Amino acid sequence: MMKRMIMMFAGMFAAMFTYAQSDVEQVDLIQSIYGIEKKAIVEEFIQPKVENRVPFWEVYDAYEVERKALGKERFDLLIEFGEKFENLSNEEADAWMKEVISLGKRQNKLVDTYYNKVKKASSPIVAMRFYMLEAYLLTAIRYEILDAIPFPEESHE
């Protein structure tokens, strides 16, 4: 199920990347579809105890709000890359990479922060499952993105 969800997300992402449309409604649609599939995966793999389900889902839903905001930033960066990669200057490449690196750090920090929140709302084991699942999904998505985008040519500056 997880592989199917990742492939579905990657396919939707690739289609949108190809057309280089940054329409917020389309990003919201992808994230809502991904969110529905993802929630089912989270439910299946994390399995908080009955007495901790409500606090777990409250924390998880807050995490998803922040994760989706970072996802929109990632999408915008990829659209920018798609529009410029054929004629990317060294300065543009460096500026773009600084944003990508910053975004990656913020995504990792978000998962770290919510590990502690999930641990307080449920248990260390549930928090560990949360962390492992999120790390897996982020890695899989990053792989699919990197596999789909072309390498830029050397700048002619």
N, C-alpha and C positions, 0 to 999 in steps of 0.2 A: 504494500500500500504506500509506503514512504517513497519508494523508487518511482511509483506511478505519479505521485503528487509532485515530486521534483521534476520529472520529465514533462508533466503538464505545465508547470510553472515555467520551465526553461523554454518550452515551445511557445507559450504565450509571449514570453519576454522576447524571444528571437523574432517573432513576427512583428512586435511593436518596434524593436530596435531597427529592423529592416526598413520600416517606413519612417523612422526618425520623427515620430509625432510625440510631443510632450504634453498632450492634452491631459489635464488633471483628472478628468472623468475616466479616461482609459486607465490611468495608473490606479485610481480608486477601484475600478472594476477588477483589475488583476489582483490587487491586494485583497479585495473581498472574497474572490474565488479561492485564492491561496490561503486566506485566513480560515475559511470554512474547512478546507481540506486539512490544514495544519492543526486546527483545533481537534479534529477527530484523531489525528496522529498523537497529539499531546495527551489526549484522554486515554488512548490505548497504551502508550508507553510509560507515562508518568504515574498514573494510578495513585493519587493521594488517598489516604484513608478517609472513610466516610465522614468522620468528625472534622477533618481538615479540608474537605472539598470546597466549601464556600470561601474560606479565607484564601485557599490556593488560587481559585479562579479569579478572585478579586485582584490579587497580586499579578496573576498572569495576564489578565485583561489590561491592567495598567502598563505592563511590559509591552504588550502588543501595540498599544497606542504609540509608545516611544519608538518601537522597532519599525513601525510603518512610516513614521516621519523620517527615519534614517533611510528606509527603503526608497522613499520618494527622492531623497538627495542622491542616492546611488543611481536611480533611474535618470535623473537630470544630468548627472555626470556622464552617463553612458550616451545619452542623446547628444550632449556636447561633443563627446569623442567621435560619435558617428558622423557628425556634421563637419568635423575638422580634420579627421585622421589623415586624409589624403594630402593635405597641405599644412601639416602641423609644424609650427616653428619650434625651435629649441625652448624659447621662453614659454610658449603655450604648453608644451609637453611638461616642463618643470612645474608650472603653476597647476596643471591638471593633476599631476602626480602628488603634489603637496595636498591637494584636496582629497584625493583617494586615500592617502596614508592617514590623514586626519579622520576621515570617515571610518576607516578600518579600526583605528584606535577607539573611537567613540562607540562603535558596535561592540567591540570586545569589552569595553568598560561597562556598557549597558548590561551585558550578560553577567559579568562579575557582580555588579550591583544587585541585580535581581536574583542571583544565586542566594545572597544573604537574606533578601526579603522573602524568598520562597522558603528558605530554611526556618526563618522565624514563624512563618504562617503555617508550616507543616512539619517537616523533619529534615535532617541532613540527607537521608537517603533520597527523599523526593527531590530535594534541591540538587543533589548530584545527578539524578535522572534528567531534571530540567536542563542543567548545564551541559550534560553530554548530548542531549537531543538538539539543543540550540547550536552547539558547536558543530555537530554533524550537519545540520541543515545549512548553516552559514558556509561551511566548507564546500558542501555540494553545490550550493548556489554560486559561490565564487568560482568553482571549477567550471560550471556550465557557462558562466559569463566569459571567463577567460578563454574557454574553448571556442566561443562563438565570435569573439571580436578579432579583427585582423591586426597584425603587427604594423605599426606605422613605418613608413619609409624614412630614411635619413633625410634630415632637413637640408635644403640647398642654400643655406645662409652663408 
